[in-house]
Amino acid sequence: MNVLIVPDKFKGTSTATEVAEAIGQIFGKSHKVIIQPLADGGEGTLEAFGGGNRSSLVSDPLSRKIEASWRLEGKSAVIEMARASGLHLVGGREGNDPLNASTFGTGELIAKAIERGAEEILIGLGGSATTDGGFGALEALIPHGRLRGIEIIAACDVSTGFLKSAEIFGPQKGASQTQVKFLQNRLERLAQIYHDERKVDVTKLSMSGAAGGLAGGLASVGAKLINGFEAVAEKVGLLELIEQADLIVTGEGEVNESSFQGKVVGGVLQIAKETNTKSLVIAGQVAKDVSVPVPTFTLKECVGEKVAFEDTSQAILRTAEKAMSNWAQSKTGR
C-alpha cells in the first residue's frame, strides 16, 4: 500500500519535515511511504521545497544585517519573507519596533534572486514583524527596475484585506492601540499612493493584507496573489502524488476552524475527498467544537499534553503507531 504523508508544521515544536519523517518511520515499517512536507505560504514554505540552497546578506526588520536562506532551481526561486522580515528575528513582539519594522530585506532577497537569473519567484508571506504595506520591499526593488519581466507569485496565508492588516495583526507584532491607529493611517496613505502611481487599488484585493500588507505592495507592481496552500500544492505536484496514494496522512499542531479556510489540513482533505482517497489526520490537538471528517489521532489524547510539548518527536511516533494500528484493524474489519 502506498501511503502519502503530507503534514504542515507543528508550530513551536516540530517542522513539517520532522513531522513527516516521524510518521513515515512508523508507516514505513509496513508500507511504501512518500513524504512531502507542506505549508500554507507562511513559515515552512521554503522547507516544503527542500529548504534553502542559497544564502544572502540582507537587512532584518530593524535594519541589522543577517544571512537569509532561499532557493533557486534553474530560473525559479522560492523565498520565505520571514527569513528576512520575520517576527522571530527581532525576538517576538516584545523585541519588535512595529512602527519602523521594514520589509526592505525581503526586497533585497527578491533582488538577489533576480540577479542570480530567477524569472519566476514564489514568495511565502507569513510570520512577519512588519506592517509597512510592502513599502520597504519596493524601496529595495523599484529604483533598479528589478521587476521588469519577472513573474512574482505571492503565496498568502491569510485572506485579510490591506486596510485590515494593522487592526488584526498589529497587536500580535507588539503594536499598542495608538500604534495600530498610526499603522492603519499609514496603510491608507500607501493604498492611495499605489492607486495614484500604479493604478492598482489594493484595498479591493483579497489577501492583500498578508504579511502586514506586503502582499498588497507586491500586487501594486504586478505580483499575483494566491492562496498559499494552493501555491505550494501546485508547485510540489500534490494532486499527482495523491493520485498514486492509497492512504493520505496529514496533520498540524492544532486543527481548528482556520484549518478548513485555505490551510494545509483542510486543503489536503478536500483533494482526498474529490479523488476518493482514504485519509487520516495526526495532530497535536483538535480545538473544541471542531469536527474533522476523517479518523483523527491527537498527541494530546495519546500521550498527554505535557509529553506532547516536551518530547514532541516521541509523541508523534507513538501517535502514528496508534493511527497505523487502528487503520490496519479497520482494513481487516476488526
C-alpha positions in Angstrom: 0.0 0.0 0.0 1.2 3.5 -0.9 1.0 6.0 2.0 1.4 9.7 1.2 2.5 11.7 4.3 1.8 15.5 3.8 1.7 17.4 7.1 2.2 21.0 8.0 4.5 22.0 10.8 3.5 21.6 14.5 4.1 25.2 15.2 6.6 25.9 18.0 7.7 22.2 18.3 8.4 20.5 15.0 8.9 21.4 11.4 6.8 19.8 8.7 9.8 17.7 7.6 10.3 16.4 11.2 6.7 15.5 11.5 6.6 13.8 8.1 9.7 11.8 8.8 8.5 10.6 12.2 5.2 9.5 10.8 7.0 7.9 7.8 9.2 6.0 10.2 6.2 4.2 11.6 4.1 3.7 8.4 7.3 2.8 6.5 7.6 -0.4 8.6 4.7 -2.0 6.7 4.0 0.2 3.7 5.7 2.2 0.9 5.7 5.8 2.0 6.0 9.1 0.1 7.0 12.1 2.2 6.2 15.7 1.2 6.1 18.4 3.8 3.6 21.1 3.1 2.9 24.7 4.1 0.3 27.4 3.6 2.5 30.2 2.4 3.7 31.1 5.9 6.7 29.9 7.8 7.8 26.5 6.4 7.1 27.3 2.8 10.8 27.2 1.9 11.2 23.9 3.6 8.4 22.4 1.6 10.6 22.7 -1.5 13.7 21.2 0.1 15.0 24.2 2.1 17.4 26.8 1.0 20.3 26.2 -1.3 21.4 29.9 -1.4 22.2 32.4 1.3 22.4 36.2 1.0 23.3 39.1 3.3 20.2 41.3 3.8 18.6 43.6 6.3 16.4 42.2 9.1 13.2 44.1 10.1 15.2 46.5 12.2 17.9 47.1 9.5 20.5 44.8 11.0 22.5 42.6 8.6 21.7 38.9 8.6 22.2 35.9 6.4 18.9 34.7 4.9 18.5 31.4 3.0 16.4 31.0 -0.2 16.1 28.5 -3.0 17.0 28.7 -6.7 16.4 25.9 -9.3 17.0 27.0 -12.8 15.1 30.2 -13.3 12.6 29.5 -10.5 13.2 30.9 -7.0 11.5 30.3 -3.7 11.7 33.0 -0.9 10.2 32.9 2.5 9.8 36.5 3.7 10.1 35.5 7.3 13.7 34.6 6.7 14.4 38.3 6.1 11.5 40.1 7.8 10.1 37.6 10.3 8.9 38.4 13.8 11.2 35.7 15.3 14.3 37.7 14.0 13.5 40.5 16.5 12.7 38.3 19.5 9.0 38.2 19.1 6.5 41.0 19.8 8.5 42.1 22.9 11.6 42.9 20.8 9.8 44.4 17.8 9.6 48.1 16.8 6.2 47.8 15.0 6.3 51.4 13.5 9.8 51.0 12.0 9.9 47.3 11.2 10.6 47.1 7.4 10.3 44.6 4.6 13.4 46.1 2.9 15.3 42.9 3.5 12.7 40.9 1.6 13.1 43.3 -1.3 16.8 42.7 -1.1 16.2 38.9 -1.3 14.0 39.3 -4.3 16.7 41.4 -5.9 19.3 38.8 -5.2 17.2 36.1 -6.8 16.8 38.2 -9.9 20.5 38.9 -10.1 21.1 35.2 -10.0 18.8 34.7 -13.0 15.4 34.0 -11.5 12.5 34.8 -13.8 9.7 33.3 -11.6 9.7 33.9 -7.8 7.4 32.3 -5.3 7.3 34.3 -2.1 5.8 32.8 1.0 4.1 35.5 3.1 3.7 34.9 6.8 5.3 35.2 10.2 6.2 38.9 9.6 7.3 41.5 12.0 6.1 44.2 9.6 3.1 46.4 8.8 4.7 48.6 6.2 2.4 47.7 3.3 5.4 46.4 1.3 6.9 49.9 1.1 10.3 48.7 2.3 10.5 45.8 -0.2 9.5 48.0 -3.1 12.1 50.6 -2.0 14.7 48.0 -2.4 13.5 47.0 -5.9 11.8 49.7 -7.9 14.8 52.2 -8.2 16.6 49.5 -10.0 13.8 48.4 -12.3 14.3 44.9 -11.0 10.8 43.6 -11.5 10.7 44.0 -15.3 9.8 40.7 -17.0 9.8 38.9 -13.7 6.8 36.8 -12.5 6.1 37.2 -8.8 3.7 34.8 -7.1 2.8 35.9 -3.6 1.7 32.9 -1.5 -0.6 34.3 1.1 -1.6 32.5 4.4 -4.5 34.8 5.2 -7.4 36.4 3.3 -7.2 39.7 5.2 -7.6 42.9 3.2 -4.9 45.6 3.0 -6.5 48.1 5.4 -7.4 45.5 8.0 -3.9 44.2 8.4 -2.8 46.6 11.2 -6.0 46.1 13.2 -6.0 42.3 13.0 -2.3 41.5 13.2 -0.6 44.7 14.6 -1.1 43.7 18.3 0.5 40.3 17.6 3.6 42.2 16.4 3.8 44.3 19.5 1.7 47.4 18.4 -0.2 49.3 21.0 -3.7 50.7 20.2 -2.2 54.1 19.4 0.4 52.4 17.2 -2.3 50.3 15.4 -4.1 53.5 14.6 -0.9 55.1 13.2 -0.3 51.9 11.1 -3.8 52.0 9.8 -3.5 55.6 8.7 -0.1 54.8 7.0 -1.7 51.9 5.1 -4.5 54.1 3.9 -1.9 56.6 2.6 0.1 53.9 0.9 -3.0 52.5 -0.7 -3.7 55.9 -2.2 -0.1 56.2 -3.4 -0.3 52.8 -5.0 -3.5 53.7 -6.7 -2.3 57.1 -7.9 1.1 56.0 -9.1 0.4 52.4 -10.4 -3.4 52.4 -11.0 -3.9 49.4 -8.7 -6.5 49.6 -5.9 -5.0 47.2 -3.3 -7.9 47.8 -1.0 -10.1 45.7 -3.2 -7.8 42.7 -3.4 -8.4 39.7 -1.2 -5.3 38.6 0.7 -3.6 42.0 0.1 -3.1 42.4 3.9 -0.9 39.3 4.2 2.5 39.9 5.9 1.5 43.4 7.0 0.3 44.5 3.6 3.4 43.2 1.8 1.1 41.3 -0.5 -0.7 44.5 -1.5 2.6 46.3 -2.1 3.8 43.5 -4.4 0.4 43.4 -6.1 0.8 47.0 -7.0 3.8 46.2 -9.1 2.2 43.2 -10.8 2.5 40.3 -8.4 -0.1 37.6 -8.4 -1.7 36.9 -5.0 -2.9 33.3 -4.5 -3.8 31.1 -1.6 -0.6 29.8 0.0 -1.6 26.2 0.3 -2.8 26.2 -3.3 0.5 27.7 -4.5 2.6 25.1 -2.6 0.3 22.2 -3.6 0.6 23.1 -7.3 4.4 23.6 -7.2 5.1 20.3 -5.4 2.6 18.4 -7.6 0.3 17.4 -4.7 -2.5 16.2 -6.9 -0.2 13.8 -8.8 1.1 12.5 -5.5 -2.4 11.9 -4.2 -3.3 10.0 -7.3 -0.6 7.5 -6.5 -1.6 7.0 -2.9 -3.9 4.5 -1.2 -3.9 6.4 2.1 -3.1 10.1 2.9 -1.8 11.2 6.3 -1.8 14.9 7.0 -1.8 17.0 10.2 -0.7 20.1 12.1 -0.2 21.3 15.6 -3.8 22.3 16.2 -6.7 21.6 14.0 -9.2 24.4 14.4 -11.7 26.4 12.3 -8.9 28.1 10.3 -7.6 24.7 9.2 -10.5 24.5 6.8 -10.1 28.0 5.5 -7.3 27.6 2.9 -4.8 25.8 5.2 -3.0 22.5 4.7 -5.2 20.1 6.5 -8.4 21.3 5.1 -6.9 21.6 1.6 -5.5 18.1 1.7 -8.7 16.5 3.0 -10.7 18.3 0.2 -8.5 16.9 -2.5 -8.7 13.5 -0.8 -12.5 13.7 -0.9 -12.5 14.8 -4.6 -10.2 11.9 -5.6 -12.0 9.4 -3.3 -8.7 8.6 -1.5 -8.7 7.4 2.1 -7.2 9.8 4.6 -6.5 10.4 8.3 -5.1 13.2 10.5 -2.4 13.2 13.1 -2.5 16.5 15.1 -1.2 17.9 18.3 -4.8 18.6 19.3 -8.2 19.5 17.9 -10.0 22.6 19.1 -13.3 22.3 20.8 -16.4 22.4 18.6 -14.3 21.4 15.5 -15.4 18.3 13.7 -12.8 16.6 11.5 -14.5 14.4 8.8 -11.9 11.7 8.8 -10.2 9.5 11.5 -8.1 11.8 13.7 -5.4 10.9 16.2 -4.0 13.6 18.6 -0.8 13.7 20.6 -2.7 15.2 23.5 -5.1 12.2 23.7 -2.3 9.6 23.0 0.4 10.8 25.4 -1.0 13.8 27.3 -0.4 17.5 26.8 2.8 17.6 28.9 4.7 14.9 26.9 3.3 16.2 23.6 5.1 19.5 24.2 8.2 18.3 26.0 9.0 15.4 23.7 7.1 16.0 20.5 9.1 13.7 18.3 8.4 10.7 20.6 4.8 11.8 20.9 4.4 11.8 17.1 5.9 8.3 16.9 3.5 6.9 19.5 0.5 8.6 18.0 1.5 7.4 14.5 1.7 3.8 15.8 -1.8 4.1 17.2 -3.1 5.6 13.9 -1.5 2.8 11.9 -2.8 0.1 14.2 -6.3 1.5 14.0 -6.1 1.8 10.3 -4.9 -1.8 9.9 -7.7 -3.0 12.2 -10.3 -1.1 10.1 -9.0 -2.8 6.9 -9.4 -6.3 8.4 -12.8 -5.5 9.9 -11.7 -6.0 13.5 
